[in-house]
Amino acid sequence: MAGYKIKFLPLGNTFEVMENTTILEAERLAGLEPDAPCGGRGICGKCSVIEELNGEKRVVLACQTKVDHDMVIHTGDRTESRHKILTEGVCRSVEVIPAVPGADQGYLMAFDIGTTTIAGYLMDGKTGRQLSIVSTMNPQFQFGADVIARANYVLEHNGKRMQEVVQKALNNLISAACREAGVSTQDIRLVSIAGNTCMHHLFLGISPRSLVIAPYVPEVKEGILQDAAECRLRIHPEGKVMILPNIAGFVGADTAACMLAVDFGRLESLTLMIDIGTNGELVMGNRKRIVTCSTAAGPAFEGAKIGCGMRGARGAISHVYAEGQELKLEIIDAQKAAGICGSGLIDTIAFLIQFGFIDCGGGFSEPDELKTEVGKANAWRLQTRKGKPVFILQEADESEDSKEILISQKDVREVQLAKGAIAAGIRMLMQKLAIGTEQIEQVLLAGAFGNYMSSDSACIIGLIPYELKDRIRGIGNAAGEGAKLAALNGKLFQEICELVRGVEFIELAMEPEFQDIFVDELEFANAEER
């Protein structure tokens, strides 16, 4: 079979692949880490590139275009520094007693392996002092934005490449952290890792089959302490890797780490903890009883499945609000918008609800139906594209790449599905504990999305019960903080392993009332009825 050369711009590197290889696969083979939220199924459009042929340029989907001649491909700017990665979180002081002998004479490393990002922390094994923080995008995004897409990729192909890219990413972060601190990677004696159940399995090379087939249980739940060499991490020859325990198929070690960070097992206050990503992990209770569940929020809050959606990177609309009668946009590190990220999406839907642009069912209003002054002043933003209603956030001549930034009816529906799932999960946990919203004393929002989103907007759209608006606080990257605590103190690692065994997991799909509650929660209760 013939081979063809592809020149990738703007990097300028040339790579040879076999005929009928997709451009997306060629990018992966060339180590370019392309963005492919749908896993290469041709439905998200995010992998689009520009092919240059005979002086002409055309936009093609990399996942659907096969190589059958020498090509010049413009991939666009994929500079990693464009992305905002949350590394800070709630923290507490603990005694430094690493679980591994000799670790107090060297260094410790802790990782939060998220679906989208990876954060790493280098610490002194004797004092516990943090020496450096490093982060990167999770390179597995080239195989799909969410855990289901990645699990399916592994089942259709194999898990070796998925495991290799994350191992390489961790080794690169270890080297970068040590370089910044002026220490040797060979002096790291212990690495602790927290991640959701799928990230846990993919890192360890465990098949994720059990996570996509009922009853959706992990192959491994218990905490693990094993040789670093087994994970191909380049640290001390006798170094160990500590992996926090999973709770259930879609409530993983990252949730366990969050619980450790806030000392959930000793809380007196009745608490709701939420970590919103492609899944929404919910934990409710206090030291007396803890219940948890996972909701399939989908990747909408991370920009996937949204027409103009993107991650929280340069050019993303991160917040939307009214100032007087004007609609104002906050854009990350830019004057013009390239798209909208999750926090901006939540703000936009809240804006549409507040000023009558959408009704309680999520349908767009007609411009002449708007009653508020803000609504009337922005009525022109309600337009149609291809015969379907849209809301214009930024016109083409004002945005990057001369592309309109808008919210479509489909985008609103995606938000309804995501927020409905989380809101229904909250109600189910309250039912299990036989409590009302008035009894929840605090709401803790973990993760990047919870950190950057407006809690007011989340309550306006019904993601979180409105009555809890004044009891919400962000706890940042609590999963990373929990991973650090486990590395610093071996007793805490054993403690969280014991605590999660007593957590009650609720499989929402098996609950008879869940579907009815979910349908109820699809509505925007704070919007007008028409």
C-alpha positions as CSV (number, residue, x, y, z in Angstrom):
1,M,0.0,0.0,0.0
2,A,1.3,3.5,-0.9
3,G,2.6,6.0,1.6
4,Y,2.0,9.7,1.5
5,K,3.6,12.7,3.1
6,I,1.7,15.2,5.2
7,K,3.2,18.6,6.1
8,F,1.5,20.0,9.2
9,L,1.5,23.8,9.5
10,P,2.2,26.0,11.4
11,L,4.7,23.6,13.0
12,G,6.2,22.8,9.6
13,N,6.9,19.1,10.4
14,T,6.4,16.4,7.7
15,F,5.1,12.9,8.5
16,E,4.6,9.9,6.3
17,V,1.5,7.7,6.6
18,M,-0.1,4.8,4.7
19,E,-2.9,5.4,2.2
20,N,-6.4,5.6,3.7
21,T,-5.2,6.7,7.1
22,T,-7.4,9.5,8.3
23,I,-5.9,13.0,8.9
24,L,-6.9,12.7,12.5
25,E,-5.0,9.4,12.9
26,A,-2.0,10.9,11.1
27,E,-2.0,13.8,13.6
28,R,-2.0,11.3,16.4
29,L,0.8,9.3,14.9
30,A,2.8,12.5,14.4
31,G,2.3,13.3,18.1
32,L,0.2,16.5,17.5
33,E,-2.5,15.6,20.0
34,P,-5.5,16.8,18.0
35,D,-8.8,17.8,19.6
36,A,-11.5,15.2,18.8
37,P,-14.3,15.4,21.4
38,C,-16.6,12.9,19.7
39,G,-13.8,10.3,19.3
40,G,-13.6,10.6,15.5
41,R,-17.3,9.9,14.7
42,G,-17.7,13.0,12.6
43,I,-20.4,14.6,14.7
44,C,-18.8,17.4,16.7
45,G,-16.8,19.2,14.0
46,K,-14.1,20.2,16.4
47,C,-11.3,18.3,14.6
48,S,-11.6,20.5,11.4
49,V,-8.4,21.4,9.7
50,I,-7.6,23.3,6.5
51,E,-6.2,21.4,3.5
52,E,-4.1,23.4,1.1
53,L,-4.1,22.0,-2.5
54,N,-2.9,23.8,-5.6
55,G,-3.0,27.2,-3.9
56,E,-6.6,26.7,-2.7
57,K,-7.8,26.0,0.8
58,R,-10.7,24.0,2.0
59,V,-11.9,23.1,5.5
60,V,-12.3,19.3,6.1
61,L,-13.0,17.1,9.1
62,A,-9.8,15.4,10.0
63,C,-11.6,12.3,11.3
64,Q,-13.5,11.8,8.1
65,T,-10.9,12.7,5.5
66,K,-8.5,9.9,4.3
67,V,-5.0,10.5,3.0
68,D,-4.8,9.5,-0.7
69,H,-2.1,12.0,-1.8
70,D,0.6,14.2,-0.4
71,M,-1.0,16.9,1.7
72,V,-0.4,20.3,3.4
73,I,-2.6,20.6,6.4
74,H,-3.1,23.7,8.6
75,T,-4.0,22.5,12.1
76,G,-4.2,26.0,13.6
77,D,-2.7,27.3,16.9
78,R,-2.7,24.6,19.5
79,T,-0.4,26.2,22.0
80,E,-1.1,24.6,25.3
81,S,-0.6,27.8,27.3
82,R,-3.9,28.9,25.8
83,H,-5.8,26.7,28.3
84,K,-6.7,27.7,31.8
85,I,-6.0,24.8,34.2
86,L,-7.1,24.9,37.8
87,T,-4.4,23.7,40.2
88,E,-5.3,25.4,43.5
89,G,-7.9,24.1,45.9
90,V,-9.0,23.9,49.6
91,C,-6.2,22.7,51.8
92,R,-5.6,21.6,55.3
93,S,-2.4,21.0,57.4
94,V,-1.5,17.4,58.3
95,E,1.5,15.7,59.8
96,V,4.0,14.5,57.2
97,I,4.2,10.7,57.5
98,P,4.6,9.2,54.0
99,A,3.5,5.6,53.6
100,V,6.7,4.6,51.9
101,P,9.9,4.0,53.9
102,G,12.6,6.5,53.0
103,A,10.2,8.9,51.3
104,D,10.9,11.4,54.1
105,Q,14.4,11.6,52.8
106,G,13.3,12.4,49.2
107,Y,10.4,14.0,47.4
108,L,6.8,13.2,46.7
109,M,4.6,13.9,43.7
110,A,0.8,14.0,43.6
111,F,-1.4,14.0,40.5
112,D,-5.0,14.7,39.7
113,I,-5.6,13.0,36.3
114,G,-8.8,14.6,35.0
115,T,-10.6,13.8,31.9
116,T,-9.6,17.2,30.4
117,T,-6.5,18.2,32.4
118,I,-3.8,16.8,34.5
119,A,-2.3,18.7,37.5
120,G,0.8,17.7,39.3
121,Y,2.4,18.8,42.6
122,L,6.0,18.2,43.8
123,M,6.5,18.2,47.6
124,D,9.4,17.8,50.0
125,G,9.0,14.4,51.7
126,K,10.3,15.7,55.0
127,T,8.6,19.0,55.5
128,G,5.6,18.6,53.1
129,R,6.4,21.9,51.6
130,Q,5.1,22.3,48.0
131,L,8.0,23.0,45.7
132,S,6.4,23.3,42.3
133,I,3.1,22.9,40.4
134,V,2.8,21.7,36.9
135,S,-0.2,21.0,34.6
136,T,-1.1,20.0,31.1
137,M,-4.1,19.0,29.0
138,N,-4.8,15.3,29.2
139,P,-3.5,14.1,25.8
140,Q,-6.2,11.4,25.8
141,F,-8.6,14.1,24.5
142,Q,-7.4,13.2,21.0
143,F,-9.4,9.9,21.4
144,G,-12.6,11.6,22.7
145,A,-13.8,14.3,25.1
146,D,-15.6,12.1,27.5
147,V,-14.9,8.9,29.3
148,I,-17.4,6.9,27.3
149,A,-15.8,7.9,24.0
150,R,-12.4,6.9,25.3
151,A,-13.6,3.6,26.7
152,N,-15.2,2.8,23.4
153,Y,-12.0,3.7,21.6
154,V,-10.1,1.2,23.8
155,L,-12.7,-1.5,23.2
156,E,-12.6,-1.0,19.4
157,H,-8.8,-0.7,19.2
158,N,-6.7,-1.4,22.3
159,G,-5.8,0.4,25.5
160,K,-2.0,0.5,24.9
161,R,-1.9,3.9,23.2
162,M,-4.3,5.4,25.7
163,Q,-2.1,4.2,28.5
164,E,1.1,5.3,26.8
165,V,0.1,8.9,26.2
166,V,-0.9,9.5,29.8
167,Q,2.2,7.8,31.2
168,K,4.3,10.0,28.9
169,A,2.4,13.1,30.1
170,L,3.1,12.2,33.7
171,N,6.7,11.6,33.1
172,N,7.0,15.0,31.3
173,L,5.3,16.7,34.2
174,I,7.6,15.0,36.7
175,S,10.6,16.2,34.8
176,A,9.2,19.7,34.5
177,A,8.4,19.9,38.2
178,C,11.8,18.7,39.2
179,R,13.5,21.0,36.8
180,E,11.6,24.0,38.3
181,A,12.5,23.0,41.8
182,G,16.1,22.0,41.0
183,V,15.9,18.4,42.2
184,S,16.4,15.0,40.6
185,T,13.5,12.8,39.4
186,Q,15.4,9.9,40.9
187,D,14.9,11.4,44.3
188,I,11.1,11.1,44.1
189,R,10.1,8.1,46.3
190,L,6.3,8.2,46.1
191,V,3.7,9.3,43.5
192,S,0.1,9.5,44.4
193,I,-2.7,9.6,41.8
194,A,-6.4,10.4,41.9
195,G,-8.6,10.2,38.8
196,N,-12.1,9.2,37.9
197,T,-12.7,5.5,37.5
198,C,-12.2,5.4,33.7
199,M,-8.9,7.5,34.0
200,H,-7.9,5.1,36.8
201,H,-8.4,2.1,34.6
202,L,-6.8,3.6,31.5
203,F,-3.7,4.6,33.4
204,L,-3.3,1.1,34.8
205,G,-4.0,-0.6,31.5
206,I,-7.2,-2.2,32.8
207,S,-10.0,-2.7,30.3
208,P,-12.9,-0.3,30.8
209,R,-15.4,-2.8,29.5
210,S,-17.1,-3.2,32.9
211,L,-17.7,0.6,32.9
212,V,-19.8,0.7,29.7
213,I,-21.8,-2.5,30.3
214,A,-24.4,-2.9,33.1
215,P,-24.1,-3.0,36.0
216,Y,-21.2,-0.5,35.4
217,V,-18.8,-1.6,38.2
218,P,-15.1,-1.0,38.4
219,E,-12.7,-3.8,37.9
220,V,-10.7,-2.4,40.8
221,K,-12.1,-0.4,43.7
222,E,-9.5,-0.7,46.5
223,G,-6.6,1.6,46.9
224,I,-3.3,0.5,45.4
225,L,0.4,0.8,46.3
226,Q,2.7,-0.7,43.7
227,D,6.1,-0.3,42.1
228,A,6.5,2.8,40.0
229,A,8.3,0.7,37.4
230,E,5.0,-1.1,36.7
231,C,3.5,2.2,35.7
232,R,6.6,3.2,33.7
233,L,7.1,6.3,35.8
234,R,10.7,7.4,35.8
235,I,11.4,8.1,39.5
236,H,13.6,6.4,42.1
237,P,14.3,2.8,41.2
238,E,12.5,1.7,44.3
239,G,9.8,4.3,44.1
240,K,6.1,3.5,44.6
241,V,2.8,4.7,43.1
242,M,-0.2,5.1,45.4
243,I,-3.6,5.1,43.7
244,L,-6.6,6.3,45.6
245,P,-9.7,4.0,45.8
246,N,-12.7,4.1,43.5
247,I,-16.2,4.2,44.9
248,A,-18.3,3.0,41.9
249,G,-18.2,2.8,38.1
250,F,-18.6,6.6,37.7
251,V,-17.7,7.8,41.1
252,G,-14.0,7.4,41.2
253,A,-10.8,8.1,43.1
254,D,-11.1,11.8,42.3
255,T,-14.2,12.0,44.3
256,A,-12.5,10.0,47.1
257,A,-9.7,12.6,47.0
258,C,-12.2,15.5,47.2
259,M,-13.7,13.8,50.3
260,L,-10.3,13.5,51.8
261,A,-9.5,17.2,51.1
262,V,-12.6,18.4,53.0
263,D,-12.3,15.7,55.7
264,F,-15.9,14.6,54.8
265,G,-15.8,11.7,57.2
266,R,-15.6,14.1,60.1
267,L,-18.1,16.8,58.9
268,E,-20.9,17.7,61.3
269,S,-22.7,20.0,58.8
270,L,-25.0,18.3,56.3
271,T,-23.1,18.9,53.1
272,L,-23.6,18.5,49.4
273,M,-20.4,18.3,47.4
274,I,-20.6,18.5,43.6
275,D,-17.9,17.9,41.0
276,I,-19.2,18.8,37.6
277,G,-17.5,17.6,34.4
278,T,-18.6,15.3,31.7
279,N,-20.1,13.4,34.6
280,G,-21.5,15.1,37.7
281,E,-20.4,13.3,40.9
282,L,-22.5,14.2,43.9
283,V,-21.8,13.4,47.5
284,M,-24.3,14.2,50.3
285,G,-24.3,13.7,54.0
286,N,-21.9,14.1,57.0
287,R,-19.9,11.9,59.3
288,K,-23.0,9.9,60.2
289,R,-24.1,8.8,56.7
290,I,-22.8,9.5,53.2
291,V,-24.6,8.8,50.0
292,T,-23.3,9.4,46.5
293,C,-24.3,9.1,42.8
294,S,-23.1,10.0,39.4
295,T,-25.1,11.8,36.7
296,A,-24.5,11.7,33.0
297,A,-24.1,15.4,32.5
298,G,-22.5,15.0,29.1
299,P,-19.7,17.2,27.8
300,A,-21.8,20.3,27.2
301,F,-20.2,22.1,30.2
302,E,-16.8,21.5,28.7
303,G,-17.7,22.9,25.3
304,A,-18.4,19.7,23.4
305,K,-21.8,19.3,21.7
306,I,-22.2,23.0,21.7
307,G,-22.1,24.6,18.3
308,C,-19.7,27.4,19.3
309,G,-18.4,25.6,22.4
310,M,-14.8,25.3,23.4
311,R,-12.7,24.7,26.5
312,G,-11.7,27.4,28.9
313,A,-8.9,28.7,26.7
314,R,-7.8,32.0,25.2
315,G,-10.7,33.5,23.3
316,A,-13.4,31.7,25.2
317,I,-16.4,33.7,26.5
318,S,-16.2,32.9,30.2
319,H,-18.9,35.1,31.6
320,V,-22.0,36.9,30.3
321,Y,-24.0,39.6,32.2
322,A,-26.1,42.6,31.8
323,E,-24.7,46.1,32.5
324,G,-27.6,48.6,32.3
325,Q,-29.4,47.4,29.2
326,E,-26.2,46.1,27.5
327,L,-25.1,42.5,27.3
328,K,-21.4,42.3,28.3
329,L,-19.0,39.5,27.7
330,E,-15.8,38.5,29.6
331,I,-13.4,36.8,27.2
332,I,-10.3,34.9,28.4
333,D,-7.1,36.7,27.4
334,A,-8.5,38.3,24.3
335,Q,-10.6,41.1,23.0
336,K,-12.6,39.0,20.5
337,A,-14.3,35.7,21.2
338,A,-13.5,32.4,19.5
339,G,-16.2,30.5,21.2
340,I,-17.9,29.9,24.6
341,C,-16.8,27.7,27.5
342,G,-18.9,26.1,30.2
343,S,-19.1,29.0,32.6
344,G,-20.0,31.4,29.9
345,L,-22.7,28.9,28.7
346,I,-24.3,28.8,32.1
347,D,-24.3,32.6,32.3
348,T,-25.8,32.9,28.9
349,I,-28.7,30.6,29.7
350,A,-29.3,32.4,33.0
351,F,-29.3,35.7,31.0
352,L,-31.8,34.3,28.6
353,I,-34.1,33.1,31.5
354,Q,-33.8,36.4,33.4
355,F,-34.8,38.6,30.6
356,G,-37.4,36.5,28.9
357,F,-35.5,35.2,25.9
358,I,-36.5,31.6,26.6
359,D,-39.5,30.1,28.4
360,C,-39.6,27.5,31.1
361,G,-39.6,24.8,28.4
362,G,-36.4,26.2,26.9
363,G,-38.0,27.5,23.7
364,F,-36.9,30.9,22.3
365,S,-39.3,33.8,22.5
366,E,-40.3,35.9,19.5
367,P,-38.6,39.4,19.6
368,D,-42.0,41.1,20.0
369,E,-42.8,39.0,23.0
370,L,-39.9,40.5,25.1
371,K,-41.1,42.6,28.1
372,T,-38.0,43.6,30.0
373,E,-36.0,46.7,29.1
374,V,-32.9,44.5,28.7
375,G,-34.9,42.1,26.5
376,K,-36.2,44.9,24.3
377,A,-32.7,46.4,23.9
378,N,-31.3,43.1,22.8
379,A,-34.2,41.8,20.8
380,W,-32.1,42.0,17.6
381,R,-30.0,39.2,19.0
382,L,-32.9,36.8,18.4
383,Q,-32.4,35.7,14.8
384,T,-32.7,32.6,12.7
385,R,-30.0,30.6,11.0
386,K,-31.1,27.9,8.5
387,G,-34.7,28.5,9.6
388,K,-34.0,27.8,13.3
389,P,-33.9,30.4,16.1
390,V,-30.6,31.5,17.6
391,F,-29.3,34.1,20.1
392,I,-26.3,36.1,18.8
393,L,-23.6,36.7,21.4
394,Q,-21.1,38.3,19.1
395,E,-21.4,39.2,15.4
396,A,-19.0,37.8,12.8
397,D,-17.2,41.1,12.3
398,E,-16.5,41.3,16.0
399,S,-15.2,37.8,16.7
400,E,-12.0,35.9,15.9
401,D,-11.9,34.3,12.5
402,S,-15.0,36.3,11.5
403,K,-17.2,33.6,13.0
404,E,-20.6,34.4,14.7
405,I,-20.7,33.3,18.3
406,L,-24.3,32.2,19.0
407,I,-26.5,29.9,21.1
408,S,-28.8,27.7,19.1
409,Q,-32.0,25.9,20.2
410,K,-29.9,22.6,20.2
411,D,-27.4,24.2,22.6
412,V,-30.2,25.1,25.0
413,R,-31.4,21.5,24.9
414,E,-27.9,20.2,25.7
415,V,-27.8,22.4,28.7
416,Q,-31.3,21.3,29.8
417,L,-30.2,17.6,29.6
418,A,-27.0,18.3,31.6
419,K,-28.5,20.5,34.3
420,G,-31.6,18.2,34.5
421,A,-29.4,15.2,35.2
422,I,-27.5,16.9,38.0
423,A,-30.6,18.5,39.6
424,A,-32.4,15.2,39.5
425,G,-29.4,13.5,41.1
426,I,-29.5,16.1,43.9
427,R,-33.2,15.4,44.5
428,M,-32.6,11.6,44.6
429,L,-29.9,12.0,47.2
430,M,-32.2,14.2,49.3
431,Q,-34.9,11.5,49.1
432,K,-32.4,8.8,50.2
433,L,-31.5,10.9,53.2
434,A,-35.1,11.9,53.8
435,I,-34.2,15.6,53.9
436,G,-35.3,18.9,52.3
437,T,-33.1,21.6,50.8
438,E,-33.5,23.7,54.0
439,Q,-31.5,21.1,55.9
440,I,-28.5,21.2,53.6
441,E,-26.1,23.5,55.4
442,Q,-23.4,23.9,52.8
443,V,-22.7,23.2,49.1
444,L,-19.1,22.6,48.1
445,L,-18.2,23.0,44.4
446,A,-15.1,21.0,43.3
447,G,-13.2,21.2,40.0
448,A,-12.5,23.8,37.4
449,F,-16.0,24.2,36.2
450,G,-17.4,24.7,39.7
451,N,-14.6,27.2,40.4
452,Y,-15.2,29.4,37.4
453,M,-19.0,29.2,37.0
454,S,-21.3,31.7,38.7
455,S,-23.2,30.1,41.5
456,D,-26.0,32.6,40.9
457,S,-26.3,31.5,37.3
458,A,-26.2,27.9,38.3
459,C,-29.2,28.5,40.6
460,I,-31.1,30.6,38.1
461,I,-31.0,27.8,35.5
462,G,-31.9,25.2,38.2
463,L,-28.6,23.3,38.2
464,I,-28.5,23.7,42.0
465,P,-31.7,24.4,44.0
466,Y,-32.2,28.1,44.1
467,E,-32.7,28.0,47.9
468,L,-29.1,27.0,48.3
469,K,-27.7,30.1,46.5
470,D,-26.2,31.6,49.6
471,R,-24.7,28.4,51.0
472,I,-22.4,27.6,48.0
473,R,-18.6,27.9,48.1
474,G,-15.9,26.7,45.7
475,I,-13.2,24.3,46.9
476,G,-11.1,24.4,43.7
477,N,-9.1,21.4,42.6
478,A,-10.0,19.4,45.7
479,A,-9.0,16.1,43.9
480,G,-5.5,17.4,43.6
481,E,-5.4,18.5,47.2
482,G,-6.7,15.0,48.3
483,A,-4.0,13.3,46.3
484,K,-1.4,15.5,48.0
485,L,-2.7,14.6,51.5
486,A,-2.6,10.9,50.7
487,A,1.1,11.3,49.6
488,L,2.0,13.3,52.7
489,N,0.3,11.0,55.2
490,G,0.0,7.3,54.8
491,K,-2.6,7.1,57.6
492,L,-4.9,9.4,55.6
493,F,-4.5,7.1,52.6
494,Q,-5.7,4.2,54.8
495,E,-8.4,6.4,56.2
496,I,-9.9,7.3,52.9
497,C,-9.7,3.7,51.7
498,E,-11.8,2.7,54.8
499,L,-14.2,5.7,54.5
500,V,-15.3,4.9,50.9
501,R,-16.2,1.3,51.8
502,G,-19.0,2.8,53.9
503,V,-20.3,5.2,51.3
504,E,-23.7,4.3,49.9
505,F,-23.7,4.4,46.1
506,I,-27.1,5.1,44.4
507,E,-27.4,3.8,40.9
508,L,-29.8,6.3,39.5
509,A,-30.8,4.3,36.5
510,M,-32.2,1.6,38.9
511,E,-34.3,4.1,40.8
512,P,-38.0,4.0,39.7
513,E,-38.6,7.7,40.3
514,F,-35.4,9.0,38.6
515,Q,-36.8,9.3,35.1
516,D,-39.8,11.2,36.2
517,I,-37.7,13.5,38.4
518,F,-35.2,14.0,35.5
519,V,-38.0,15.0,33.1
520,D,-39.3,17.5,35.7
521,E,-35.9,19.0,36.1
522,L,-35.5,19.7,32.4
523,E,-37.7,22.8,32.8
524,F,-36.3,26.2,33.7
525,A,-38.4,26.9,36.8
526,N,-37.3,30.5,37.0
527,A,-38.3,31.3,33.4
528,E,-41.7,32.6,32.2
529,E,-44.4,30.2,31.2
530,R,-46.0,30.8,27.8
